[in-house]
Amino acid sequence: MPLPVSLDYRQAFDLAPVGLVLSRNRTMVDCNQHVCDMFGATREQLIGQSFQVLYPSADEYERTGVRIELSLNDKGLYADDRVMKRIDGRLKGEPFWCHVTGRALNRAAPHEAGIWSFEDLSATRPVRTELTAREREVAAFLMEGMTSKEIGKALGISHRTVEIYRAKLMRKYKASTTADLVHKLVVG
């Protein structure tokens, strides 16, 4: 069935209800206005920049890149919830939870080219406590329902180390159980 109006892919990209980014070698080559608004930046501030500018730390950028590459090689897709940071505007430097989904255009070279969507979760999941980079990673995996052993394998650390980070998170969030911690992470 033909569409009643001509389809303008650029307009669809720009008006998408989520942030969209086209990338090459982990560098942003195009993005829509939704991404600019989410990160408090202009297109000129983002185009040509490494995704690293959107991460709270260079270390998180590197570790996430390794996990992304493994998933993109295996499935061609990657998705997670992670803490990102706003890069400019009135909320400059503010950390926020973001759902990120990506697809490699070439599984054999997953970072070569891709399309990424970003969804700001801050309205329903505020970042209320200062967390270290590793605590943010462990928290994200806990919210996915992963066990300490699964998290340890995903992060390349021992399950006992994961349990130490989980205990730190429980103290910071004043949670009595892991389920209570996950609830507090989700609702802020």
N, C-alpha and C positions, 0 to 999 in steps of 0.2 A: 504494500500500500504506500503510495507516494506521500511525502510530507507536504502539508499545505503551504509551507513557506520554505524558501531556500535555506539550507543549513550552512551557517557561517561558523567554521570550527574555531576561528580566533575569538569570536564573540562568545561561543560556548565556553572556551577556556577561561576567558576573562570574567564571565558571569557565573562560573561554577560555585556551588554553595560551600565548597571547601577550598583550602589553599592548594594550589597546584604549582609544581616546579618541574622543569625539564633540566636534566643534568648531563654532564659529560665529565668523567673522571673526578667525581665528587665536587664539581664546580657548578654553580647555578648558571644556566644559559638562558633561561626564561622563567618567568613566574607571573602569576595573576595578582590582581589587586588585593584579593583576600589574604594572600601571604604577606604582602606589604603591610596591611592593616594589622595582622596578627603579631608581626614582629616589630611594628613601629618603625618601618623603614620605607624608603622610596625604592622603586625598581632600580634606579641608578646605584643605590647603595648595595643592592643584592646581586644584580647581574654581574657575572665575572668573578664573584666571590666564592671561596670554598664554603661548604656547609659548616665548617668549623666555627664561623662567626655566630651560628645559631645555638651552639652548645655552651653549657656552663663552664666547661674546661676542655683543654686540648686532649687530656687523657681520656675523657669520655668519648670525644670524637673518634679517637684512634681505636679504642676498644669496641665501640659500636660499629665502626667500619669493618672490623674483622668478623663480628657476628653477622652483619648484613651480607658480607661477601659469601660466607658459608651458606646462608639461607638462599641467597639469590642463585648460587651455583646449583643448589639442590632442587629448589622448587621454582625459581624464577620470580618469587614473591618474597616480600618481607613486611612484617607489621609488628609494631609494639607501641606501648605507652611509655613515654620518657619525659624527663624534665628538660625543657629547652629554655632559652633566655631571649628576652626582648632586646633588640640591639639599639634602638633609638626612641625618640619621642618622650612623652611624659613618664612612661613606665620603663625607661632604659635600664637594662641590667636585671629586671625583675624575672625570676624563674617562674615557669608555669608548666603544668602537665599538658602534654600534647600527644595525640594519637597520630602515628606516622605509618603510612603504607607506601610501599614502593614496588616497582616492577622493573626488572632488567630487560632491556631491549635485546641483549645478547647474553645468554646464560654463560657462555664460555668466557666472557669478559664482563662480569656483572657491574663493575663501576664505569665501564666505558660509556654507556648511555642509559638513562632511565627516566621514568616519570614517577613523581612522588606526590602524595597528598598529605596535607597537614590539617588536623582538626584541633582547635583550642579547647581543652577540657577544663580551663580554669573556673568557669562558672559553676561547675559541679564538683570539681576536685581542686581546691586551692592548695598551694604549697604554703603550709603554716609554720613549719619548723625548718631550721637550717640543717641541711643534710650534706654529708660528704658525697663525692662522686660515687664511691662504691656503695654507700647507703642508698643513694637514688637508684642504682642498678638493682640491688637486692630488693628494694621496695617494689620496683616495677615487676620483677619476676614473681614476688609474693602475690601481687594483685592478679597475676595470671594463674595462680593456684599451684605453682611449682613447689616441689619439696626442696629441702636443703641440698640433697644430692643432685637433683636436676639443675638447681641454680649453680652449684659448684661446677658442674660439668660445663654449663653454658658460659660461665665466667672464667673457667680455667683455674679455679681455686678449690681448696678442699671444702667438704661439706661442714667441717668443724669451723672453718673460717666464716662460712656463711652463717652458721649458728651464732657466732660472736656478733656479726653485723645485725642479725635479727634481734638479738638481745639488746643491742644499742638502740635500735629502732623502737623496741617495746618500751624502753626507759624514756626515750624522747617523747613518745606519743602517750605515755602513761597507760599502756595497754597491758592487760593481765593475761591474754592468750593471743595466739597467732591470729585467730579469727577476729578478735577485737582489734588487733593491729591493722589487719586488712580493711576492716570496716572504717577505722579512723583514717587510714590512707585514702580510701575512696571518697569519703565525705569531707575530708579535711579536718 
